Amino acid sequence: MKAGIRYGNQQYKCKTCYKYQRKEYKYHAYTINDGTIKKYVKEGVGIRSMSRLLCIHQGTIISRIKNIAKELKADPAYTKGSEYEVDELHTFIKKKLKKPGLSSALKE
């Protein structure tokens, strides 16, 4: 049965469970697919910028990125416990006057 208009859409109420439903929802996040978010992440777009460009909330973007990350698989080229060569790793200790570099050769 009809139960008024909410946010410009007709709202209906179920007679058995008393829950409300609308014919159409206007929440924009449902129309954005994960491919769009992946593309923005690869391009280095920040959370706030994505939120502004896609017109959805920052928390929604963060939760979608977390769900995408759960589906990713580890790269089989890198194995745990192996040693790899590192190029140009610099760290700063207290002051930025000294730059101790670290490099190691690949051991097999």
DSSP file (Angstrom, degrees, kcal/mol; ACC not computed):
  #  RESIDUE AA STRUCTURE BP1 BP2  ACC     N-H-->O    O-->H-N    N-H-->O    O-->H-N    TCO  KAPPA ALPHA  PHI   PSI    X-CA   Y-CA   Z-CA
    1    1 A M              0   0    0      0, 0.0    12,-2.8     0, 0.0     2,-0.1   0.000 360.0 360.0 360.0 152.5    0.0    0.0    0.0
    2    2 A K  E     -A   12   0A   0     10,-0.2    10,-0.3     1,-0.1     3,-0.1  -0.391 360.0-178.6 -69.8 141.8    1.2    3.5   -0.6
    3    3 A A  E     -     0   0A   0      8,-3.3     9,-0.2     1,-0.5    -1,-0.1  -0.112  49.3 -83.1-135.3  38.2    2.9    5.2    2.3
    4    4 A G  E     -     0   0A   0      7,-0.2     7,-3.2     2,-0.0    -1,-0.5  -0.266  53.9 -64.7  94.5-179.7    3.7    8.7    1.0
    5    5 A I  E     -A   10   0A   0      5,-0.2     2,-0.4    -3,-0.1     5,-0.2  -0.935  43.8-175.7-114.3 132.4    6.4   10.3   -1.0
    6    6 A R  E >  S-A    9   0A   0      3,-2.8     3,-1.9    -2,-0.5    -2,-0.0  -0.995  70.8 -10.1-132.5 128.4   10.0   10.4    0.3
    7    7 A Y  T 3  S-     0   0    0     -2,-0.4    -1,-0.1     1,-0.3     3,-0.1   0.816 129.4 -55.6  53.5  34.7   12.9   12.1   -1.5
    8    8 A G  T 3  S+     0   0    0      1,-0.2     2,-0.4    -3,-0.0    -1,-0.3   0.498 118.2 103.6  82.5   4.0   10.7   12.6   -4.6
    9    9 A N  E <  S-A    6   0A   0     -3,-1.9    -3,-2.8    15,-0.0    -1,-0.2  -0.912  77.9-104.9-120.0 147.2    9.8    8.9   -4.9
   10   10 A Q  E     -A    5   0A   0     -2,-0.4    13,-1.3    -5,-0.2     2,-0.4  -0.492  36.0-150.0 -67.5 133.2    6.7    7.0   -4.0
   11   11 A Q  E     - B   0  22A   0     -7,-3.2    -8,-3.3    -2,-0.2     2,-0.3  -0.872   9.2-161.4-108.9 140.4    7.1    4.9   -0.9
   12   12 A Y  E     -AB   2  21A   0      9,-3.6     9,-2.7    -2,-0.4     2,-0.4  -0.902   6.7-148.3-122.1 149.9    5.3    1.7   -0.2
   13   13 A K  E     - B   0  20A   0    -12,-2.8     2,-0.3    -2,-0.3     7,-0.2  -0.972  18.5-128.4-120.1 130.5    4.6   -0.3    3.0
   14   14 A C     >  -     0   0    0      5,-2.6     4,-1.1    -2,-0.4    -2,-0.0  -0.572  10.0-147.5 -75.8 135.5    4.3   -4.1    3.1
   15   15 A K  T  4 S+     0   0    0     -2,-0.3    -1,-0.1     2,-0.1    -2,-0.0   0.740  93.5  41.9 -76.7 -23.1    1.2   -5.2    4.9
   16   16 A T  T  4 S+     0   0    0      3,-0.1    -1,-0.1     1,-0.1    -2,-0.0   0.899 129.7  20.4 -91.9 -45.3    2.8   -8.4    6.3
   17   17 A C  T  4 S-     0   0    0      2,-0.1    -2,-0.1     0, 0.0     3,-0.1   0.529  91.2-133.8-104.1  -6.8    6.2   -7.3    7.4
   18   18 A Y     <  +     0   0    0     -4,-1.1     2,-0.3     1,-0.2    -3,-0.1   0.736  54.2 145.0  61.3  26.5    5.5   -3.6    7.8
   19   19 A K        -     0   0    0      1,-0.0    -5,-2.6     0, 0.0     2,-0.3  -0.668  45.5-126.6 -93.0 151.9    8.8   -2.6    6.0
   20   20 A Y  E     +B   13   0A   0     -2,-0.3     2,-0.3    -7,-0.2    -7,-0.2  -0.752  28.9 175.3 -98.5 144.4    9.0    0.4    3.7
   21   21 A Q  E     -B   12   0A   0     -9,-2.7    -9,-3.6    -2,-0.3     2,-0.3  -0.966  18.1-142.2-140.9 157.3   10.3    0.2    0.1
   22   22 A R  E     -B   11   0A   0     -2,-0.3   -11,-0.2   -11,-0.2     3,-0.1  -0.887  19.3-130.2-118.8 154.9   10.6    2.6   -2.8
   23   23 A K  S    S+     0   0    0    -13,-1.3     2,-0.3    -2,-0.3    -1,-0.1   0.866  95.9  15.7 -67.4 -36.1   10.1    2.0   -6.4
   24   24 A E        -     0   0    0    -14,-0.3     2,-0.4    -3,-0.0    -1,-0.2  -0.998  69.3-147.3-142.4 139.1   13.4    3.6   -7.3
   25   25 A Y        -     0   0    0     -2,-0.3     0, 0.0    -3,-0.1     0, 0.0  -0.867   1.7-160.4-108.6 145.4   16.5    4.5   -5.2
   26   26 A K        +     0   0    0     -2,-0.4     2,-0.5   -17,-0.0    -1,-0.1   0.254  43.9 132.8-106.9  11.4   18.6    7.5   -5.9
   27   27 A Y    >   -     0   0    0      1,-0.2     3,-1.1     2,-0.1     4,-0.3  -0.530  45.2-155.2 -69.6 117.6   21.8    6.5   -4.1
   28   28 A H  G >> S+     0   0    0     -2,-0.5     3,-1.2     1,-0.2     4,-0.6   0.697  80.3  74.9 -71.7 -22.8   24.5    7.1   -6.6
   29   29 A A  G >4 S+     0   0    0      1,-0.3     3,-0.6     2,-0.2    -1,-0.2   0.772  87.5  63.0 -65.2 -25.2   27.1    4.6   -5.2
   30   30 A Y  G <4 S+     0   0    0     -3,-1.1    -1,-0.3     1,-0.2    -2,-0.2   0.775  99.7  53.5 -70.3 -24.6   25.1    1.7   -6.6
   31   31 A T  G <4 S+     0   0    0     -3,-1.2     2,-0.5    -4,-0.3    -1,-0.2   0.668  91.3  86.5 -84.1 -16.1   25.7    3.0  -10.2
   32   32 A I    <<  -     0   0    0     -4,-0.6     2,-0.2    -3,-0.6    22,-0.0  -0.741  69.5-151.7 -87.2 124.3   29.5    3.1   -9.7
   33   33 A N    >>  -     0   0    0     -2,-0.5     4,-1.1     1,-0.1     3,-0.7  -0.491  25.9-110.0 -92.3 167.5   31.2   -0.2  -10.5
   34   34 A D  H 3> S+     0   0    0      1,-0.2     4,-2.7     2,-0.2     5,-0.2   0.763 112.0  68.7 -68.0 -25.3   34.5   -1.4   -9.0
   35   35 A G  H 3> S+     0   0    0      1,-0.2     4,-2.1     2,-0.2    -1,-0.2   0.877  98.3  50.9 -61.2 -37.8   36.3   -0.9  -12.3
   36   36 A T  H <> S+     0   0    0     -3,-0.7     4,-2.0     2,-0.2    -1,-0.2   0.913 111.4  46.9 -65.8 -43.4   36.0    2.8  -12.0
   37   37 A I  H  X S+     0   0    0     -4,-1.1     4,-2.3     2,-0.2    -2,-0.2   0.902 111.1  52.0 -66.8 -40.7   37.4    2.8   -8.5
   38   38 A K  H  X S+     0   0    0     -4,-2.7     4,-2.5     1,-0.2    -1,-0.2   0.908 108.4  52.2 -60.1 -41.7   40.3    0.5   -9.6
   39   39 A K  H  X S+     0   0    0     -4,-2.1     4,-1.6     1,-0.2    -1,-0.2   0.915 110.6  46.9 -62.3 -43.7   41.1    2.9  -12.4
   40   40 A Y  H  X>S+     0   0    0     -4,-2.0     5,-2.4     2,-0.2     4,-0.5   0.883 111.0  51.7 -66.6 -38.1   41.2    5.9  -10.1
   41   41 A V  H ><5S+     0   0    0     -4,-2.3     3,-1.1     1,-0.2    -2,-0.2   0.919 109.0  50.7 -64.4 -42.8   43.4    4.0   -7.6
   42   42 A K  H 3<5S+     0   0    0     -4,-2.5    -1,-0.2     1,-0.3    -2,-0.2   0.837 108.3  52.8 -63.0 -33.0   45.9    3.0  -10.3
   43   43 A E  H 3<5S-     0   0    0     -4,-1.6    -1,-0.3    -5,-0.2    -2,-0.2   0.561 118.0-113.8 -80.0  -8.0   46.1    6.7  -11.4
   44   44 A G  T <<5 +     0   0    0     -3,-1.1     2,-0.3    -4,-0.5    -3,-0.2   0.720  56.3 162.3  85.3  21.2   46.9    7.8   -7.9
   45   45 A V      < -     0   0    0     -5,-2.4    -1,-0.3    -6,-0.1    -2,-0.1  -0.584  36.0-122.8 -75.6 135.0   43.7    9.7   -7.2
   46   46 A G     >  -     0   0    0     -2,-0.3     4,-2.6     1,-0.1     5,-0.2  -0.188  20.0-106.2 -75.2 168.8   43.1   10.3   -3.5
   47   47 A I  H  > S+     0   0    0      1,-0.2     4,-2.4     2,-0.2     5,-0.2   0.918 119.4  47.5 -62.0 -46.2   40.1    9.3   -1.5
   48   48 A R  H  > S+     0   0    0      1,-0.2     4,-2.1     2,-0.2    -1,-0.2   0.891 112.4  49.5 -65.8 -38.4   38.7   12.8   -1.2
   49   49 A S  H  > S+     0   0    0      2,-0.2     4,-2.8     1,-0.2    -1,-0.2   0.920 111.1  49.3 -66.5 -42.5   39.2   13.5   -4.9
   50   50 A M  H  X S+     0   0    0     -4,-2.6     4,-3.0     1,-0.2     5,-0.3   0.910 109.8  52.8 -60.5 -41.2   37.5   10.3   -5.8
   51   51 A S  H  X>S+     0   0    0     -4,-2.4     4,-1.1     1,-0.2     5,-1.0   0.909 112.6  44.0 -60.7 -42.6   34.6   11.2   -3.5
   52   52 A R  H  <5S+     0   0    0     -4,-2.1    -2,-0.2     2,-0.2    -1,-0.2   0.906 116.7  45.4 -69.7 -41.7   34.3   14.6   -5.2
   53   53 A L  H  <5S+     0   0    0     -4,-2.8    -2,-0.2     1,-0.2    -1,-0.2   0.884 121.2  36.8 -70.7 -39.2   34.5   13.2   -8.7
   54   54 A L  H  <5S-     0   0    0     -4,-3.0    -1,-0.2    -5,-0.2    -2,-0.2   0.552 101.7-129.9 -91.7  -8.3   32.2   10.2   -8.2
   55   55 A C  T  <5 +     0   0    0     -4,-1.1     2,-0.3    -5,-0.3   -27,-0.2   0.881  67.1 118.2  60.0  41.6   29.7   12.1   -5.9
   56   56 A I  S   <S-     0   0    0     -5,-1.0    -1,-0.2    -6,-0.3    -2,-0.2  -0.925  71.0 -84.2-132.2 162.2   29.8    9.4   -3.2
   57   57 A H     >  -     0   0    0     -2,-0.3     4,-1.7     1,-0.1     3,-0.2  -0.232  29.6-125.2 -68.3 149.8   30.8    9.4    0.4
   58   58 A Q  H  > S+     0   0    0      1,-0.2     4,-2.4     2,-0.2     5,-0.2   0.876 110.6  55.4 -61.5 -40.2   34.5    8.9    1.4
   59   59 A G  H  > S+     0   0    0      1,-0.2     4,-2.3     2,-0.2    -1,-0.2   0.859 105.3  52.9 -63.4 -35.3   33.6    6.0    3.7
   60   60 A T  H  > S+     0   0    0     -3,-0.2     4,-2.1     2,-0.2    -1,-0.2   0.905 109.5  48.6 -65.7 -41.3   31.8    4.2    0.9
   61   61 A I  H  X S+     0   0    0     -4,-1.7     4,-2.4     2,-0.2    -2,-0.2   0.918 110.9  50.2 -65.1 -43.2   35.0    4.5   -1.3
   62   62 A I  H  X S+     0   0    0     -4,-2.4     4,-2.2     1,-0.2    -2,-0.2   0.919 111.7  47.4 -62.0 -44.2   37.2    3.2    1.5
   63   63 A S  H  X S+     0   0    0     -4,-2.3     4,-2.0     1,-0.2    -1,-0.2   0.879 111.9  50.4 -67.2 -36.0   35.0    0.2    2.1
   64   64 A R  H  X S+     0   0    0     -4,-2.1     4,-2.1     2,-0.2    -1,-0.2   0.897 110.0  50.3 -67.3 -39.0   34.8   -0.5   -1.6
   65   65 A I  H  X S+     0   0    0     -4,-2.4     4,-2.4     2,-0.2    -2,-0.2   0.896 109.6  51.4 -64.7 -39.8   38.6   -0.3   -1.9
   66   66 A K  H  X S+     0   0    0     -4,-2.2     4,-1.8     2,-0.2    -2,-0.2   0.902 109.8  49.3 -63.3 -40.6   38.9   -2.7    1.1
   67   67 A N  H  X S+     0   0    0     -4,-2.0     4,-1.0     2,-0.2    -2,-0.2   0.882 111.2  49.5 -66.2 -37.7   36.5   -5.2   -0.6
   68   68 A I  H  X S+     0   0    0     -4,-2.1     4,-0.6     1,-0.2     3,-0.4   0.905 109.3  52.6 -65.1 -40.7   38.6   -5.0   -3.8
   69   69 A A  H >< S+     0   0    0     -4,-2.4     3,-0.7     1,-0.2    -2,-0.2   0.838 103.3  57.4 -65.8 -33.4   41.8   -5.6   -1.8
   70   70 A K  H 3< S+     0   0    0     -4,-1.8    -1,-0.2     1,-0.2    -2,-0.2   0.825 104.8  52.3 -65.9 -30.1   40.3   -8.7   -0.2
   71   71 A E  H 3< S+     0   0    0     -4,-1.0    -1,-0.2    -3,-0.4    -2,-0.2   0.633  88.9 102.2 -81.0 -14.4   39.7  -10.2   -3.7
   72   72 A L    <<  -     0   0    0     -3,-0.7     2,-0.3    -4,-0.6    -3,-0.0  -0.394  63.6-142.1 -72.0 147.4   43.3   -9.6   -4.8
   73   73 A K        -     0   0    0     -2,-0.1     2,-0.1     1,-0.1    -2,-0.1  -0.802  25.4 -98.8-107.3 152.2   45.7  -12.5   -4.9
   74   74 A A        -     0   0    0     -2,-0.3    -1,-0.1     1,-0.1     0, 0.0  -0.372  42.8-103.0 -67.7 146.6   49.4  -12.4   -4.0
   75   75 A D    >   -     0   0    0      1,-0.2     3,-1.3    -2,-0.1    -1,-0.1  -0.593  24.5-149.1 -71.7 121.9   51.9  -12.1   -6.8
   76   76 A P  T 3  S+     0   0    0      0, 0.0    -1,-0.2     0, 0.0    -2,-0.1   0.638  88.8  74.8 -70.1 -12.5   53.4  -15.6   -7.3
   77   77 A A  T 3  S+     0   0    0      1,-0.1     2,-0.5     2,-0.0    -2,-0.0   0.775  91.5  61.3 -70.2 -24.5   56.7  -14.0   -8.5
   78   78 A Y  S <  S-     0   0    0     -3,-1.3     2,-0.4     6,-0.0    -1,-0.1  -0.904  72.4-166.9-107.2 124.5   57.6  -13.0   -4.9
   79   79 A T    >   -     0   0    0     -2,-0.5     3,-1.3     4,-0.0     2,-0.2  -0.849  26.4-107.2-112.0 148.1   57.9  -15.8   -2.4
   80   80 A K  T 3  S+     0   0    0     -2,-0.4     3,-0.1     1,-0.2    -1,-0.0  -0.477 101.9  23.8 -72.0 136.8   58.1  -15.4    1.3
   81   81 A G  T 3  S+     0   0    0      1,-0.3    -1,-0.2    -2,-0.2     2,-0.2   0.324  94.1 117.9  92.7  -7.6   61.5  -16.0    2.9
   82   82 A S    <   -     0   0    0     -3,-1.3     2,-0.4    24,-0.0    -1,-0.3  -0.528  60.9-125.8 -89.1 160.1   63.5  -15.2   -0.3
   83   83 A E        -     0   0    0     24,-0.4     2,-0.3    -2,-0.2    24,-0.2  -0.880  27.0-173.6-108.3 139.9   66.0  -12.3   -0.6
   84   84 A Y        -     0   0    0     -2,-0.4     2,-0.3    22,-0.1    20,-0.1  -0.877  29.6 -99.0-129.5 159.7   65.7   -9.7   -3.4
   85   85 A E        -     0   0    0     -2,-0.3     2,-0.5    18,-0.1    20,-0.2  -0.591  32.0-156.7 -80.3 138.2   67.8   -6.8   -4.5
   86   86 A V        -     0   0    0     18,-0.6     2,-0.5    -2,-0.3    18,-0.4  -0.969   4.6-153.1-117.6 128.1   66.8   -3.4   -3.4
   87   87 A D        -     0   0    0     -2,-0.5    16,-0.1     1,-0.2    -2,-0.0  -0.878  66.7 -14.4-105.3 130.9   67.8   -0.3   -5.4
   88   88 A E  S    S+     0   0    0     -2,-0.5     2,-0.7     1,-0.2    -1,-0.2   0.880  71.0 171.2  52.4  54.6   68.2    3.1   -3.8
   89   89 A L  E     -C  102   0B   0     13,-1.0    13,-1.2    -3,-0.2     2,-0.4  -0.867  10.7-175.9 -93.4 117.3   66.6    2.7   -0.5
   90   90 A H  E     -C  101   0B   0     -2,-0.7     2,-0.3    11,-0.2    11,-0.2  -0.914   9.4-174.5-117.2 140.4   67.3    5.8    1.6
   91   91 A T        -     0   0    0      9,-1.1     2,-0.5    -2,-0.4    -2,-0.0  -0.940  17.6-135.8-127.7 155.1   66.4    6.4    5.2
   92   92 A F        -     0   0    0     -2,-0.3     2,-0.6     7,-0.1     4,-0.1  -0.936  10.1-157.6-113.2 132.7   66.8    9.6    7.3
   93   93 A I        -     0   0    0      2,-0.6     2,-1.7     5,-0.5     5,-0.3  -0.949  63.7 -54.5-113.2 117.3   68.1    9.4   10.9
   94   94 A K  S    S+     0   0    0     -2,-0.6     2,-0.3     2,-0.1    -2,-0.1  -0.314 129.1  35.6  52.4 -79.8   67.1   12.4   13.0
   95   95 A K  S >  S-     0   0    0     -2,-1.7     3,-0.6     1,-0.1    -2,-0.6  -0.676  81.0-126.9 -99.9 156.3   68.5   15.1   10.7
   96   96 A K  T 3  S+     0   0    0     -2,-0.3    -2,-0.1     1,-0.2    -1,-0.1   0.084  85.6  97.7 -88.9  25.2   68.4   14.9    6.9
   97   97 A L  T 3  S+     0   0    0     -4,-0.2     2,-0.4     1,-0.1    -1,-0.2   0.867  79.6  50.2 -79.8 -36.9   72.2   15.6    6.6
   98   98 A K    <   -     0   0    0     -3,-0.6    -5,-0.5    -5,-0.3    -1,-0.1  -0.862  62.4-167.6-107.7 136.1   73.2   11.9    6.3
   99   99 A K        -     0   0    0     -2,-0.4     2,-0.4    -7,-0.1    -7,-0.1  -0.795   8.7-162.8-119.8  87.7   71.6    9.6    3.8
  100  100 A P        -     0   0    0      0, 0.0    -9,-1.1     0, 0.0     2,-0.2  -0.578  13.9-151.5 -71.9 126.1   72.7    6.0    4.6
  101  101 A G  E     -C   90   0B   0     -2,-0.4     2,-0.4   -11,-0.2   -11,-0.2  -0.636   7.0-157.3 -97.2 156.0   71.9    3.8    1.5
  102  102 A L  E     +C   89   0B   0    -13,-1.2   -13,-1.0    -2,-0.2     2,-0.3  -0.995  19.7 157.6-135.6 127.4   71.1    0.1    1.6
  103  103 A S        -     0   0    0     -2,-0.4     2,-0.3   -15,-0.1   -16,-0.1  -0.987  11.6-175.5-147.3 143.4   71.5   -2.3   -1.2
  104  104 A S        -     0   0    0    -18,-0.4   -18,-0.6    -2,-0.3     2,-0.2  -0.974  23.5-119.7-137.5 151.6   71.9   -6.1   -1.3
  105  105 A A        -     0   0    0     -2,-0.3     2,-0.4   -20,-0.2    -2,-0.0  -0.573  38.0 -97.7 -89.0 154.5   72.5   -8.6   -4.0
  106  106 A L        -     0   0    0     -2,-0.2     2,-0.4     2,-0.0   -22,-0.1  -0.572  38.6-153.2 -72.0 124.2   70.1  -11.4   -4.8
  107  107 A K              0   0    0     -2,-0.4   -24,-0.4   -24,-0.2    -1,-0.0  -0.840 360.0 360.0-102.2 135.9   71.2  -14.6   -3.1
  108  108 A E              0   0    0     -2,-0.4    -1,-0.1   -26,-0.1    -2,-0.0   0.380 360.0 360.0-119.6 360.0   70.2  -18.0   -4.5
